[in-house]
Amino acid sequence: MKAPIPPYEKERLQALHELDILDTPAEASLDRITRLVARVLDVPIALVSLVDENRQWFKSRAGLEASETPRDMAFCAHAILQTTPLVVPDAEQDERFSDNPLVTGEPHFRFYAGVPIRTSKGFAVGTLCAIDERPRELTQDEMDILSDLADVVSREVQLRENLMLARMQRNRSDALFRASEAGYRSMFELASVGIALVGPDGGWLSVNAALCDILGYTPDELKVLTFQDITHPDDLNADMELLRQLTHNEIDRYQMEKRYLRKDGSPVWVNLSVTKKLTEDGDLEYFISIIQNIQARKELEQEARHDALTGLYNRRALDALLPIAQARADRSTLQMALMFIDLDGFKGINDTYGHDAGDDLLRTISARLQSCVRRTDSLVRLAGDEFIVVLEGIVPGVDEAREVAKKLLAAIAEPIIIKGDVIRTNASVGFSMYEPGSGKAADELMREADRWMYKAKHMGKGRVMP
């Protein structure tokens, strides 16, 4: 069934086209969101879909080859009519979609959940949607995650609106910045994102209220600081290099995700877009920074990739980081080891002392393991009492991997006091090696390490194999 045309369609299409977003290249920030939707909701397809006059075009897509479909077929054309998310548990049983070619033929859509993406004026220009080839329902938590991520995409769209405004204003910068202070300040202060004028040395020349809210400083406090003073040390070099390229006309603008340090010392993730204002003689006058708070999105990503009990990476994160570690090994020609650790006798501790004590034990063991590996290595809680360690950049052969495994076993074996009793626990460790350029698959590395771990356990536990 073809979706009705919204009564405000002319205004909606105008808002979409003014974004200048259709048929533009993929953007990493949106691609991360669609990948996150696919992983968290366990669906094969996730899309950021924009509904144009006669088509829906996918700004970001995970799991789908097509870049657009006719609007007549678009589930999203129905979703933009609603003020609440559109959820279709089984399209074959829904009269609106049962005869849809996307349902009756490839790719055989059965489940759909879409949340409208809105501009700052409330026009629904598209959706963030999740699609499956099997009927299903979403839990309330899953629906909340999809809605939260759709809100992040909406803020990205609204940021684009502000960036388009900033670009227009930059093109007329002489008129803008020589206009009356009252008119300029009104535009500056009413912006929904942080805006700042930054001097060539990094000093804050002018900041709006939204930026002060993000950073926790007053305007006067910021004006005696530079952006270098409040940038997270781990992000400063990347920011300074991009700023250098902008200053030397190697690029005309840049965008990055970085962390500022708020006045209370806490980090806050932002999406930073920077352009520059030149004098009539072509000299650098100041930088124009647009700053959007993306802390909520980063926290969702963090939650999706980390184990709630121990704070370590989880299985979903391992699936993403292991191929990247293999690629680094291929480039560096240094070996990589994958260790599979399984605690010995953990069930007995749970049975004797209770699950709370078991949780305390897992947290303690996790902290000990974390202290034994380098920052360049990765520690994962796979499930229950199983852990994975990915060791990168090790010397050829198995000796270094075996020594690290023994170090981990020694840390695990240190006594732990549980409910007044001194408990000693051990673990069995199996590991596999990745030879650079071998092309060995990630799941093959996992299976090999798992087999060695079970062999170690059967040979008496508290052992390392091979």
Secondary structure, DSSP 4 states (H G I P E B T S, - for coil): -PPPPPTTHHHHHHHHHHTT-TTPPP-HHHHHHHHHHHHHHT-SEEEEEEE-SSEEEEEEEES---SEEEGGG-HHHHHTT-SS-EEES-GGG-TTTTT-HHHHSTT---EEEEEEEE-TT--EEEEEEEEESS-----HHHHHHHHHHHHHHHHHHHHHHHHHHHHHHHHTHHHHHTS-HHHHHHHHHH-SSEEEEE-TTSBEEEE-HHHHHHHT--HHHHTTSBTTTTB-HHHHHHHHHHHHHHHTTS-S-EEEEEEEEPTTS-EEEEEEEEEEEE-TTS-EEEEEEEEEE-HHHHHHHHHHHB-TTT-SB-HHHHHHHHHHHHHHHHHHT-EEEEEEEEEESHHHHHHHH-HHHHHHHHHHHHHHHHHHS-TTSEEEEEETTEEEEEEEEEPSSSHHHHHHHHHHHHHHHS-EEETTEEE--EEEEEEEEE-TT----HHHHHHHHHHHHHHHHHTTSS-EE-
